[in-house]
């Protein structure tokens, strides 16, 4: 659910007449997954299959997207029912109230230092181009939320970096010094919000999100707007916002952009006995086109990708905002199947790669040519780092003895 991924999983269950008797491989799936995903349900009446499956896909795809699980008892699958093949047409992307647009206009027109924080809502609505128009029109710098690099072209003059683990101090200082924060489609996760310390009481927050549950959850906004972010930006662009402090905004933006460019400059390769991941990322960018899709696992190795890789097109990064290991390879296979003519690279740590290495069989069976780059240091490095930091000389269970991945 933390990744806001719309999917529907059909999972087998024991027969209805043995439920609750601790049957062979019986698990109360609906209860087990209830707190992990958006919705769970067990079908106990075959005549309701059409109704429940339609509802499942609706829930997965509307509002804040998320996974849904349908538990299917074995004997339900044996029944024959009549199904009406009718695909419902639902318009679920709400427009903002015009009063909200006018209030936003007032806030941004008078703001001396407004800034945009862009999250997964931009990706979900494929509205990166609209975001570029908005940032340019209002002379606002753009920061991407944790692992949402591709919501805004990184080579654009208004992009100043991403929030995440080990964010550069200039980004945090910049956000905290700005008077108005326009948060678009972000839930202010623990990582994005820097352990919920990012914003302060002297700032004004305009928070726009498709889900009412995300407003007032991490921060109390001055103006909360429940709406589709693309509709919000489109409606706001139609307003003639007369900017104040134009020269100051432009100068400040250029200063922040220069910090980003300095921080993301590819370092020189000065090592010969091991791979320096910084220059390797530079080589990767040289070899790949701007439309190449990068997927990744979670781990310390990811820091080099986050700092140096330039994502310049929408839909070119897929990674776990939930911090899940083993994500990179399956995500790459799925991405390549969806975009067979696009270069797809899975960038993984050795620990994460080993968690789902069996998916290589899937790639072979369906002839899916993906590239995997494995940062191999023979350990669960992130866990090891915390062990050594908190309990020096007492590391345990983090060493790996890997096969030859090549």
Residue, then its C-alpha position, 0 to 999 in steps of 0.5 A: x500500500x505504501x507504494x500506491x500500486x494498483x493491483x488485484x491478487x487472486x489467492x486460493x483458499x481451502x474449501x468452505x466446509x473446512x474453514x476454521x478447522x486449521x485445514x491444510x495450508x489454511x490461513x485467514x487471508x482476508x484478516x491477515x492482509x487487511x492492515x497491509x493493503x487497501x481492501x481484502x475480501x473472501x468470496x463465499x458465494x459464487x453468484x457474487x463473483x462478478x460484483x466483487x471482482x468489479x468492486x475490487x478493480x474499482x477500489x484498486x484504481x480509484x482514489x489513492x491507488x492500492x493493492x486488493x486481495x480476493x481470497x478464493x475457496x477451492x470449491x467456489x472455483x468449481x461452481x458455474x455462474x452466469x456473468x454479465x460482461x459489462x465493463x463499468x465506466x467510472x469518472x473518479x478524478x475529481x476537480x477542485x472547488x473553484x474557491x480552492x483555486x482562487x485561494x491558492x492563487x492568492x497564496x501564491x501571488x503574495x508569496x515571496x518564496x513559494x516551492x513545489x514538493x511533487x509526489x506520486x500523484x504526478x506519476x499516477x496522473x502522468x502530469x509531469x508536463x503540466x507540472x513543468x508548465x506550472x513551475x515555469x509560469x510561477x517561477x517555483x523550484x521543484x523538489x521530488x518526494x522520496x523515490x519520485x525522481x521522474x515526476x519532473x525532468x531532472x535536467x530542467x532549470x527549475x529542478x533542485x533535487x529530491x528528498x530521501x535518505x541522506x538528503x543534501x542539507x541545501x534541499x532541507x534548508x531551502x524547503x524550511x526557508x520557503x514561506x509557502x509549500x505547494x505539496x502535490x500528490x504526496x503523502x509526506x511519508x517518514x522519509x520524504x518528511x525527514x522523520x516528520x521534521x521537514x516543515x515548521x509552524x512559520x510556513x504555509x502549506x497547500x496540500x493537494x491529494x486525491x485521497x481525503x485520508x492524506x490531508x491532515x495526516x502528517x501535517x495540518x495544511x493552511x489549505x487542504x484540497x482533495x482533488x486530482x492533481x492534474x485537474x488542480x494544476x490545469x485549473x490553476x494555470x487558467x488563472x492569471x497569477x500576477x507574481x510579486x518578487x519576480x527577480x528575487x525568485x529567479x535569482x534564488x532559483x538559479x542559486x538552488x539549481x547551481x547547488x543541485x548541479x554541483x551535488x549531482x556532478x559525476x565524480x572521476x573514477x580514481x579506483x582500479x581495484x573495485x567499482x566506484x558506483x558514482x562513475x558507474x552511474x555516469x557510464x550508465x547514463x551515457x549508455x542509455x537513452x532518456x526513455x530507458x526505465x530504471x528499477x531498483x531495490x532498497x539498500x545503501x547502493x541506491x544512494x549513488x543512483x539517487x544522487x547522480x542519475x538524471x531522470x529526464x522523462x516521466x515514467x522512467x523510474x520504478x522503485x519501492x517507496x516502502x523500502x522493500x528488498x527484492x523489488x528491482x528484478x520483478x519490476x524490471x521484468x514487468x516493465x519490459x513486458x509492458x514496454x518491450x521496445x524500451x531499455x530496462x535496467x534493474x539496479x539491485x544490491x546483492x541481498x535484494x537480488x538474491x531474494x527474488x533471483x528465481x524470477x530469472x526463470x520468468x524472464x527466460x520462460x517469456x523471453x524478457x531481455x532485462x539487464x541486471x546490475x548487481x552491487x555486490x559487497x557480500x552483505x546486507x549493508x544497510x542493516x550492517x551499517x545500523x548494527x555497526x553504528x548502534x552496536x559496534x563490533x557486534x554485527x550479526x547475520x549480515x554477511x553473505x556468501x554469494x554465487x557468481x552473479x555474472 
